[in-house]
Amino acid sequence: MEAFDQDIAVFANADIYGRRLPVFQNVFGQRFNLGSIQSFALGGRDINFLNGDIYNSHSLSLRYFLTRAKHKIYSIVMRNYCTQPPPIISLPVTGSDDRFPVRRIYCVGRNYADHVREMGGDPNRSTPIFFTKSRETIVGSGATIPYPPLTENLHFEVELVVAIAGNKDGATEVFGYGVGLDMTRRDMQAVAKKGGKPWDMAKNFDESAPCSAIMRASDTPDISAAAIALTNNGVVKQNSTLNKMIWSVDEIIAHLNNTVTLAAGDLIYTGTPEGVGPVVAGETLVGTIEGLPSIEVTYA
């Protein structure tokens, strides 16, 4: 690259038809936006820019491109959106500067027999129950979260999270694993259930899906029987093992694939063990699974 500053970037060794590209933040290691240029092909690799965030599906380092690469930009795709595009939601990947971009969030209900019993249900094995959360409900570890509106009984549910890498040769590949909290407005859910109404808003609300960093599957130890636990202000509230799940990860993926098309970026919250309970402002939740990064959030 010949020269750049916080306002203008000039790319050397790249045919961009003499265009100068606006940059809204310092380019080195920072997010930036190329105005209406949303994507371009670099040596056959697609680089996509969206709302100041960068998603590189081929793991080509943007820093490397800006400072060292001598490739030609073969095409530029111009798109004008009628409103500001939403930001890309992503999670950190352990041991890497990469981030995992979140596409959809699927959740499994009633996947531990003792939890089914504590909720007044029948734990006999049947077809899994699925519901969804918006990707915008993701919250990273270490966050302080405002207590949500329209509830006086906010419940924690600690869960194994499975991150999907995509599909290859007809099989769904797992990218990695993390620990998540399926936060639930339990009083709202109870009212909806009693009236035979949907309880989507009891599950899918702002900041209701805290999630840890994602550990790549290749780096993850055997967690088939790993301990899963949650503490509230240091007091153990949930304590079980993953081998007590009614449906395994492979079975959950198979059931989902019969209903929807799983794709790269999808997260699956695989259900919670017994011990769910309330959290109030001022309390800190820590969710752990042996061998995986933990999730910690505080409610204000």
For each residue, the residues with C-beta under 8 A, 3 or more apart:
1: 4 9 10 11 12 66 67
2: 10 11 12
3: 10
4: 1 8 9 10 23 27 66
5: 8
6: 23 24 25 26
7: 22 23
8: 4 5 20 21 22 23
9: 1 4 20 21 22 23 27 66
10: 1 2 3 4 20
11: 1 2 14 16 21 66 73
12: 1 2 70
13: 69 70 71 72
14: 11 71 72 73
15: 72 73
16: 11 19 21 73 76
17: 76
18:
19: 16 76
20: 8 9 10
21: 8 9 11 16 34 35 37
22: 7 8 9 33 34 35
23: 4 6 7 8 9 26 27 32 33 34
24: 6 32 33 52
25: 6 30 31 32 33 52
26: 6 23 29 30 32
27: 4 9 23 30 32 66
28: 63 66 67
29: 26 63
30: 25 26 27
31: 25 52 53 54
32: 23 24 25 26 27 49 52 54
33: 22 23 24 25 49 51 52
34: 21 22 23 37 38 49
35: 21 22
36: 78 79 80
37: 21 34 40 49 76 77 78
38: 34 48 49 50 77 78 79
39: 46 47 48 49 77
40: 37 46 47 73 74 75 76 77
41: 44 45 46 47 73 74 75
42: 45 46 47 60 65 69 71 73 74
43: 71 72 74
44: 41 74
45: 41 42 56 58 60
46: 39 40 41 42 57 58
47: 39 40 41 42 54 56 60 62 65
48: 38 39 54 55 56 57
49: 32 33 34 37 38 39 53 54
50: 38 53 55 85 87 88
51: 33 84 85 86 87 88
52: 24 25 31 32 33 87
53: 31 49 50 87 88 90
54: 31 32 47 48 49 62
55: 48 50 88 101
56: 45 47 48 59 60 61 62
57: 46 48 264
58: 45 46
59: 56 98
60: 42 45 47 56 64 65
61: 56 64 65
62: 47 54 56 65 66
63: 28 29 66 67
64: 60 61 67 68 69
65: 42 47 60 61 62 68 69 71
66: 1 4 9 11 27 28 62 63 69
67: 1 28 63 64
68: 64 65
69: 13 42 64 65 66
70: 12 13
71: 13 14 42 43 65
72: 13 14 15 43
73: 11 14 15 16 40 41 42 76
74: 40 41 42 43 44
75: 40 41
76: 16 17 19 37 40 73
77: 37 38 39 40
78: 36 37 38
79: 36 38
80: 36
81: 84 85
82:
83:
84: 51 81
85: 50 51 81
86: 51 136
87: 50 51 52 53
88: 50 51 53 55 101
89: 101 102 135 136 138
90: 53 99 100 101 102
91: 99 100 102 138 140 163 178 211 212 213 214
92: 99 100 140 213 214
93: 96 98 99 100 176 213 214 215 216
94: 213 214 215 216 219 293
95: 216 219
96: 93 216
97:
98: 59 93
99: 90 91 92 93
100: 90 91 92 93 163 175 176 214 265
101: 55 88 89 90 265
102: 89 90 91 105 135 138 265 267
103: 135 263 264 265 266
104: 132 135 263 265 266 267
105: 102 132 133 134 135 137 138 209 266 267 268 269
106: 130 131 132 256 260 266 267 268 269
107: 130 131 132 133 159 182 203 268 269 271
108: 111 128 129 130 247 252 268 269 270 271
109: 128 129 130 131 271
110: 115 116 119 121 123 129 246 271
111: 108 115 128 245 246 247 252 270 271 272
112: 115 116 240 244 245 246 271 272 273 274
113: 116 117 123 244 246
114: 117 118 123 240 244 273 274
115: 110 111 112 118 119 271 272 273 274 275 276
116: 110 112 113 119 121 122 123
117: 113 114 120 121 123 274
118: 114 115 274 275 276
119: 110 115 116
120: 117
121: 110 116 117
122: 116
123: 110 113 114 116 117 246
124:
125: 246
126:
127: 255
128: 108 109 111 246 247 251 252 255
129: 108 109 110
130: 106 107 108 109 255 256 259
131: 106 107 109 200 203 204
132: 104 105 106 107 204
133: 105 107 137 182 203 204 208 209 269
134: 105 137 204
135: 89 102 103 104 105 138
136: 86 89 206
137: 105 133 134 204 205 206 207 208 209
138: 89 91 102 105 135 209 210 211
139: 143 145 207 209 210 211 297
140: 91 92 143 210 211 213
141: 210 211 212 213 293 294 295 296 297
142: 296 297
143: 139 140 207 210 297 298
144: 297 298 299 300
145: 139 207 210 297 298 299 300
146: 207 299 300
147: 154 280 281 299 300
148: 151 154 183 185 205 206 207 208
149:
150: 185 188 201
151: 148 154 185 186 187 188
152: 187
153: 185 186 187 278
154: 147 148 151 183 184 185 186 278 279 280 299
155: 183 184 185 186 276 277 278 279
156: 181 183 230 232 237 238 276 277 278 279 285 287
157: 181 182 183 184 238 272 276
158: 179 180 181 228 229 230 238 272 273 287 288 295
159: 107 179 180 181 182 228 269 270 271 272 287
160: 177 178 179 180 223 228 242 245 249 269 270 289 292
161: 177 178 179 180 211 212 214 267 268 269 270
162: 174 177 249 252 253 267 268 270
163: 91 100 174 175 176 177 178 214 266 267
164: 172 173 174 175 253 262 263 264 265 266 267 268
165: 173 174 175 217 264
166: 172 173 263 264
167: 170 171 172 173 262 263
168: 171 173
169:
170: 167
171: 167 168
172: 164 166 167 253 257 262
173: 164 165 166 167 168
174: 162 163 164 165 177 217 249 253
175: 100 163 164 165 214 216 217 264
176: 93 100 163 214 215 216 217 219 220
177: 160 161 162 163 174 214 215 217 220 223 289 292
178: 91 160 161 163 211 212 213 214 215 292 293 295
179: 158 159 160 161 211 212 228 287 288 289 292 293 294 295
180: 158 159 160 161 209 210 211 212 267 269 287 295
181: 156 157 158 159 209 210 211 230 285 287 295 297
182: 107 133 157 159 203 208 209 269 272
183: 148 154 155 156 157 207 208 209 210
184: 154 155 157 189 202 203 208 276
185: 148 150 151 153 154 155 188 189 201 202 203 205
186: 151 153 154 155 189 190 202 278
187: 151 152 153 190 191
188: 150 151 185 191 192 199 201 202
189: 184 185 186 192 193 199 202 203
190: 186 187 193 194
191: 187 188 194 195
192: 188 189 195 197 198 199 201 202
193: 189 190 196 197 199
194: 190 191
195: 191 192
196: 193
197: 192 193
198: 192
199: 188 189 192 193 202 203
200: 131 203 204
201: 150 185 188 192 204 205
202: 184 185 186 188 189 192 199 205
203: 107 131 133 182 184 185 189 199 200 208
204: 131 132 133 134 137 200 201 208
205: 137 148 185 201 202 208
206: 136 137 148
207: 137 139 143 145 146 148 183 210
208: 133 137 148 182 183 184 203 204 205
209: 105 133 137 138 139 180 181 182 183 269
210: 138 139 140 141 143 145 180 181 183 207 285 287 295 297
211: 91 138 139 140 141 161 178 179 180 181 267 295
212: 91 141 161 178 179 180 287 292 293 294 295
213: 91 92 93 94 140 141 178 293
214: 91 92 93 94 100 161 163 175 176 177 178 293
215: 93 94 176 177 178 219 220 292 293
216: 93 94 95 96 175 176 219 220
217: 165 174 175 176 177 220
218:
219: 94 95 176 215 216
220: 176 177 215 216 217 223 291 292
221: 291
222: 225 226 291
223: 160 177 220 226 242 289 290 291 292
224: 242 243
225: 222 241 242 243
226: 222 223 241 242 289 290 291 292
227: 239 240 241 288 289 290
228: 158 159 160 179 238 239 240 241 242 273 287 288 289 290
229: 158 236 238 239 240 287 288 289
230: 156 158 181 236 237 238 239 275 285 286 287 288
231: 234 235 236 237 285 286
232: 156 235 237 277 279 283 284 285
233: 283 284
234: 231
235: 231 232
236: 229 230 231 239
237: 156 230 231 232 275 276 277
238: 156 157 158 228 229 230 272 273 274 275 276
239: 227 228 229 230 236 273 275
240: 112 114 227 228 229 244 273 274 275
241: 225 226 227 228 244
242: 160 223 224 225 226 228 245 289
243: 224 225
244: 112 113 114 240 241 273
245: 111 112 160 242 248 270 271
246: 110 111 112 113 123 125 128 271
247: 108 111 128 251 252 255 271
248: 245 251 252
249: 160 162 174 252 253 268 270
250: 253 254
251: 128 247 248 254 255
252: 108 111 128 162 247 248 249 255 256 268 270
253: 162 164 172 174 249 250 256 257 262 268
254: 250 251 257 258
255: 127 128 130 247 251 252 258 259
256: 106 130 252 253 259 260 262 268
257: 172 253 254 260 261 262
258: 254 255
259: 130 255 256
260: 106 256 257
261: 257
262: 164 167 172 253 256 257 266
263: 103 104 164 166 167 266
264: 57 103 164 165 166 175
265: 100 101 102 103 104 164
266: 103 104 105 106 163 164 262 263
267: 102 104 105 106 161 162 163 164 180 211
268: 105 106 107 108 161 162 164 249 252 253 256
269: 105 106 107 108 133 159 160 161 180 182 209
270: 108 111 159 160 161 162 245 249 252
271: 107 108 109 110 111 112 115 159 245 246 247
272: 111 112 115 157 158 159 182 238 276
273: 112 114 115 158 228 238 239 240 244
274: 112 114 115 117 118 238 240
275: 115 118 230 237 238 239 240
276: 115 118 155 156 157 184 237 238 272
277: 155 156 232 237
278: 153 154 155 156 186
279: 154 155 156 232 283 285 299
280: 147 154 283 299
281: 147 299 300
282: 298 299 300
283: 232 233 279 280 298 299
284: 232 233 296 297 298 299
285: 156 181 210 230 231 232 279 295 296 297 298 299
286: 230 231 294 295 296
287: 156 158 159 179 180 181 210 212 228 229 230 294 295 296
288: 158 179 227 228 229 230 292 294
289: 160 177 179 223 226 227 228 229 242 292 294
290: 223 226 227 228
291: 220 221 222 223 226
292: 160 177 178 179 212 215 220 223 226 288 289
293: 94 141 178 179 212 213 214 215
294: 141 179 212 286 287 288 289
295: 141 158 178 179 180 181 210 211 212 285 286 287
296: 141 142 284 285 286 287
297: 139 141 142 143 144 145 181 210 284 285
298: 143 144 145 282 283 284 285
299: 144 145 146 147 154 279 280 281 282 283 284 285
300: 144 145 146 147 281 282
